[in-house]
Amino acid sequence: MGIGFIDRLSALVRSSVLVEVERDLPTSPNIRGFVVGVSSRFLMIRILSDDFQLNGYSIIPIDTVSQYRIASEYQEMVDYLLGYEGDDVDGFDSTSFIKMASDFEFLKDVHKYFPVVSVFLEDEEEYVFELGLVEEVLESTLIMRTISPTGIIAKDVTMIDLDEVTRIDFGGAYEEAVWNYSCFIN
């Protein structure tokens, strides 16, 4: 991705322009939402779910983006629905504390406000993710305590090679629900 591509995405930061991002990974679905952060290496999107509700955030490496398009055919309806629900389309100030950088340091900022993250390790054939609590971010390794599908927080940590991470989601209904249930049973 060239500088022009990043500049065009940067121009959309904190706007109410709906975009749809297509990625190079065949196992990865397109991501629809609003651009809230861009760095030379990462793109952060406020996710708009298929039922047109804001549903957390996704940070993806820029080099996995094959293209994006402005989804103008939905814009008027999205503006209406989000306004009707009382959601803020224009500001997205809740992510201003996340410092988008060229490395994974942003995970430290994310962890302060969103305890649970979904870390995706997608490739040509698999769609795998780990759900859990960020313990530490080293130069090339993410150390996290995973949460099982039954809500149990692992006693041992899992180490993930950051070069293999293709997407990080946080603040969505799924992450919130698992965190709340996990707090209830642990």
C-alpha positions in Angstrom: 0.0 0.0 0.0 1.4 3.3 -1.0 1.4 6.7 0.8 -1.6 7.8 -1.4 -3.7 4.9 -0.2 -2.9 5.7 3.5 -3.6 9.4 2.8 -7.0 8.6 1.3 -7.9 6.5 4.3 -6.6 9.1 6.7 -8.9 11.7 5.2 -11.8 9.5 6.3 -10.8 9.4 10.0 -13.6 10.4 12.4 -15.9 11.2 9.5 -19.4 9.6 9.2 -18.5 8.1 5.8 -19.3 4.4 5.8 -16.6 2.2 4.2 -16.3 -1.4 3.3 -12.9 -2.9 3.5 -11.9 -6.0 1.5 -8.9 -8.0 2.6 -6.4 -10.3 0.8 -7.3 -13.2 3.1 -9.9 -15.5 1.5 -11.1 -16.7 4.9 -11.7 -13.1 6.1 -15.1 -11.4 5.7 -15.2 -7.8 4.5 -15.4 -5.3 7.3 -18.0 -2.5 7.2 -17.7 0.6 9.4 -16.1 4.0 10.0 -12.4 4.7 9.9 -11.3 6.0 13.3 -7.5 5.6 13.0 -4.7 5.0 10.5 -1.0 4.6 10.8 1.6 3.5 8.4 0.9 -0.1 9.4 -2.6 -0.3 10.8 -6.2 0.7 10.1 -8.8 1.0 12.9 -12.5 0.7 12.1 -15.6 1.3 14.2 -17.5 -1.8 13.1 -21.0 -1.6 11.8 -22.7 -5.0 12.1 -25.0 -6.5 9.5 -28.0 -5.3 11.5 -26.6 -1.8 11.2 -25.6 -1.3 14.8 -22.2 -0.1 16.0 -20.4 -3.2 17.4 -16.9 -2.5 18.7 -13.6 -1.9 16.9 -11.3 -3.8 14.6 -7.6 -3.1 14.0 -6.1 -4.7 10.9 -2.7 -4.5 9.3 -2.8 -2.1 6.3 -1.0 -4.7 4.2 -3.9 -7.1 4.4 -6.3 -4.5 2.8 -6.7 -5.2 -0.9 -9.2 -2.4 -1.4 -11.9 -0.3 0.2 -14.9 1.5 -1.1 -17.2 4.1 0.2 -20.5 2.4 0.7 -22.6 5.3 -0.3 -25.7 3.3 -1.2 -26.2 2.7 2.6 -25.1 6.1 3.9 -28.5 7.8 4.2 -30.1 4.7 5.9 -27.1 4.3 8.3 -27.2 7.9 9.3 -30.9 7.6 10.0 -30.6 4.3 11.9 -27.6 5.4 14.0 -29.3 8.7 14.8 -32.5 6.8 15.7 -30.5 4.6 18.1 -28.8 7.6 19.6 -25.3 6.5 18.4 -22.7 9.1 17.6 -21.9 8.9 13.9 -19.6 12.0 13.8 -17.3 11.9 16.8 -16.2 8.4 17.8 -14.3 10.1 20.6 -14.1 6.9 22.6 -11.0 5.8 20.7 -9.0 9.1 20.9 -6.9 7.5 23.7 -5.6 4.8 21.3 -2.3 5.9 19.8 -2.1 4.4 16.4 1.5 3.6 15.7 3.6 1.5 13.4 3.9 -1.3 16.0 1.6 -3.1 18.4 2.0 -0.7 21.3 -1.6 0.4 20.7 -2.6 -2.9 22.4 -1.5 -1.4 25.8 -3.9 1.5 25.2 -6.7 -0.8 24.2 -6.2 -3.0 27.2 -6.6 -0.1 29.6 -10.2 0.4 28.5 -11.3 -2.9 26.9 -10.2 -5.8 29.0 -11.0 -8.5 26.4 -9.7 -8.7 22.8 -10.2 -11.2 20.0 -6.9 -11.8 18.2 -7.3 -13.3 14.7 -4.6 -15.5 13.1 -6.2 -15.9 9.6 -4.5 -17.5 6.6 -5.4 -19.0 3.3 -7.3 -21.9 4.8 -8.1 -21.2 8.4 -10.0 -18.6 10.4 -8.6 -19.0 13.9 -8.8 -16.6 16.8 -8.0 -16.3 20.5 -10.2 -14.5 22.9 -8.6 -13.2 26.1 -6.9 -10.6 28.3 -3.8 -8.9 27.2 -1.1 -9.5 29.8 1.9 -7.9 28.1 3.1 -6.7 24.7 6.7 -7.4 23.9 8.6 -6.5 20.7 7.3 -9.4 18.7 5.1 -11.3 21.1 1.6 -10.8 22.6 1.2 -12.5 25.9 -2.4 -13.1 26.8 -4.6 -15.1 29.2 -7.2 -16.8 27.0 -10.8 -17.2 27.9 -12.5 -20.5 27.0 -15.9 -20.8 25.2 -17.3 -21.6 28.7 -15.9 -18.4 30.2 -13.0 -19.9 32.1 -9.9 -17.7 32.2 -6.7 -19.7 31.6 -4.2 -20.0 34.4 -1.3 -20.2 32.0 -0.5 -17.5 29.4 -0.6 -18.0 25.6 2.2 -16.4 23.6 1.3 -15.2 20.1 3.7 -14.1 17.4 2.6 -10.6 16.5 3.7 -11.1 12.9 0.9 -13.7 12.5 -1.8 -11.4 13.8 -4.2 -10.4 11.0 -7.0 -8.6 13.0 -7.7 -7.5 16.6 -11.3 -6.9 17.7 -12.4 -5.2 20.9 -15.3 -3.4 22.5 -17.9 -5.5 20.6 -21.0 -7.2 21.9 -19.2 -10.6 21.9 -16.1 -9.5 23.8 -18.3 -7.6 26.3 -20.6 -10.6 26.8 -17.8 -13.1 27.4 -16.1 -10.7 29.8 -19.3 -10.2 31.8 -20.0 -13.9 32.0 -16.3 -14.7 32.8 -16.4 -12.2 35.7 -19.7 -13.8 36.9 -18.3 -17.4 37.0 -14.7 -16.8 38.0 
